[in-house]
Amino acid sequence: GADAYILCGTAANTPENRKEFKAERTGAIMITDPYRFGLAIGAAIPGVIHGQAGYCDYKDARLQHLEDGTPEALAHASIDFKAGKDLHKFRVAAPGDEIFLKTLEYESQEEFRFAWYIKGPIAVDYVDVVCPAALEFCELVWFE
């Protein structure tokens, strides 16, 4: 996301998912305590203000319908997307749910995501997180 670091994984360790996530004949981490793992990683990322974690929802489309007159619809209507003004109001219109929404074609992935939000936009494509504290909440798993 523009203001969140995202970590994705699967809850279904199948040959199809290992191929999809390019994890054939290699290893991965199995997170044994997602809550405490997420807290540890969040504490290691500079500027994190809050986080979310959960399984993705799978629907026909990634569109969300906003009912007229609701605070979410009013916030969305007031954003000037062309000029890039008031984009912070998008968080009111879609308070994080869009990060966990995927189309039905990916349902077999059984994806679990972590999101760590920071103030302002993220200016890098990735971040290396050094977090020894998270090691006790995961273990290495090797695939053949």
N, C-alpha and C positions, 0 to 999 in steps of 0.2 A: 504494500500500500504506500501511498504518498507520505503518510505520517506514522507508519507502523512497520516494524520488522516482523516477518512472517516465517515460521518454521512449519513445514508440512511433513506428514508421514502417513503411514497406513496402519490400521488395526487388523488387517487381513494379510498375513504372511503367506501369500500364494505365489506359485511360479509366475502367474500372469502379472501380478502386481510387481514382483521383483523385476520382470522384464520392462514393464511400464515405467518404473522408477529407476531403471538402469542399475539394478543392484544384483545382477546375476553373477555367480561365482566371485562374490565379494562379501563384504560385511556391512553391518549396520549397527545402530544402537537400538536397544529395546528399552523404552522408558518404563520403569517399574513404579514410579510415583509421579504422575504428570503434574499434580498440584505443586509439590515441593520442587520438582525439576523446573517448572515455569517460574516460580519465585526466585530460585537461585540464578537462573539465566537473566531474568529481569533485573536483578540486583547488579549483575555484571555488565549490563549495557548502559553506557552513560546517557543520562537524560530521560530514562523511562519514567512516565508518569502513571501509567496503569497498564494492565494486560488482560487478555482474554484467552480462553482455551476451550476447545470442544470439537465435537464431530461435525462434519459438514452436513448440510441439508441438501437433498437432491430434488430438483423440481424441473418441470418442463422448460422453464426459462429463468434467467437470472433477473428478470424484471420484478420490481415490487410495486404493487398498486397502493397509492396514497389516497385516502379518502378526503374529498374536498372539505376544507374548513378545519382540518386537524392541524395541530402545531407542526407536524412533520410536513404536510402539504404546503402550509404557509411559508415555512422556512425554505423549502425547495423552490417555491415560486419567486422568492426574493433574491435568489442567487443570480448574479450576472456572469454566466459561464463564458460568454464571448470575451468580456473584459477581464475575466479572472478575479472578479471582486466578490467578496463575501463567501468565498469557498469554505470557510470554517463552518458555515451554517449547514453544510452537507452532513456534518456529524449529527446534527439534530434530526435531519430528514432520514438518515439511515445510520443509526447509532451502533455500527459495528456488525450488524447482521449480514451485510453484503460480503464480508470476508469469509463467511462460513456457507455461502450459497454456491452450488455448482449445478450444472445441468445433469439430467438423468443418465446421459451416456457415460458418465464417470462413476456411477453408483457402486460398481464393483470394487472401486479403490478403497472404500470405507475410510476415507481420509479424516485424520485428526489434525487440527491446526492450533498453533500457538500464535498469538499476536501481541507484540509489545509496542505500545504507543509512546511517541515522544512529542514534545512541543515543536511544531514547525515541520517543514518538509525534510525528507531524508535525501542527502546529497551524494550518496554512494550506492553502487549496485549491490554490494554485499558487505557484511561485517564479520570479521573473525572474532569470536567471543572466546576468551580464555576464562574458564570458570571451573576450577577444581571442585568447588562446592557442589556442583551438579553431578559429579561422578557417582556419588552414593545413591542416586536416584535413577541410574540406568546401567545397562551392561552390554558388552559386545556380543553380537550374534554373527556367526559366519555361515555363509550359504555355499553349497557345492554346485 
